[in-house]
């Protein structure tokens, strides 16, 4: 194996693989990235056995092809520190990967490419075409509500459902729920669903944020594959049945509060400074065209603010974890936000005014 490649090409590819490379590996080779070189391209692959990412880069000068594996983190740090626009010479010398640039010569140890684990990709599955913008939107607007190391493993991921020309993402940790819809570029004939693990959905989010073109997303019974512009990511899905989220979303008559998002968020930030560090609870009391936000803590410190808003429903006295509300407000793009109350002891529904694309449910705190 002997080739030359521009710094920018390999740095971009290595950056894409680092999120998958296993940091606390049981197998040393899982901390390595697989090199595969042919006459025009360099293919880099990383895996943690549960997911795999591959990227294709264009090489500038080909001498000979081949395969090997090298430490991903060391290689990435080294290449990133080379001068911009520099051309890097890679070649294999026995069990060592030699690297040469204008600044010097470097030598990395390798492990046999034959020992690199093969990620078993599932055949079949439906391929959907979606814009990078739409896929990024449904991930960023829901993934924050995923469970984190919950014993109910099916909560530790993002539920995806594709039906006709619509894709829906849902996340919940049993205290709050986030739902988002987006349009596909073309419809599919059958409904498909799956729960994508937290780590994998974060990697998919990184990939789609770097591109503006369309994404090909393949969802099978046990795996998901995302492909765009020379980068391919595959992951196993979480086994289990996702909760019936439609039953969790409140419905029926509600008292609706419309308020400036920025004003509400800033008030919550100030008041929550004096909330209990353990529960992070803030109390909200509604009255005609205003709400009162307050908090206190075991040290008997208190904070209270009143904000003008649009509200004419029944008086509500309710408390929430302020972090849950703030994360939802951060994901809403409009200037105003609507909060639908169904009673002082029931979950509230937070929406984007005039749009059904995003819905958020938050359970109240008992304080």
MOQUINOR-V402332 format. One record per helix or strand of 2 or more residues. SS is the DSSP state (alpha for helix, beta for strand). FROM is the first residue (numbers start at 0). LEN is the number of residues. If there is no record, write none. Layout:
# MOQUINOR-V402332
ss=SS from=FROM len=LEN
ss=SS from=FROM len=LEN
This chain:
# MOQUINOR-V402332
ss=beta from=1 len=5
ss=alpha from=6 len=12
ss=alpha from=27 len=4
ss=beta from=31 len=6
ss=beta from=40 len=7
ss=beta from=50 len=8
ss=beta from=60 len=4
ss=beta from=65 len=6
ss=alpha from=71 len=10
ss=beta from=86 len=7
ss=beta from=95 len=6
ss=beta from=103 len=8
ss=alpha from=112 len=3
ss=beta from=125 len=6
ss=alpha from=131 len=9
ss=alpha from=142 len=3
ss=alpha from=152 len=3
ss=beta from=156 len=7
ss=beta from=165 len=7
ss=beta from=175 len=8
ss=beta from=191 len=6
ss=alpha from=197 len=12
ss=beta from=213 len=6
ss=beta from=222 len=6
ss=beta from=230 len=7
ss=alpha from=244 len=4
ss=beta from=254 len=6
ss=alpha from=260 len=12
ss=beta from=280 len=7
ss=beta from=289 len=7
ss=beta from=301 len=7
ss=beta from=316 len=5
ss=alpha from=321 len=10
ss=beta from=335 len=6
ss=beta from=347 len=4
ss=beta from=357 len=5
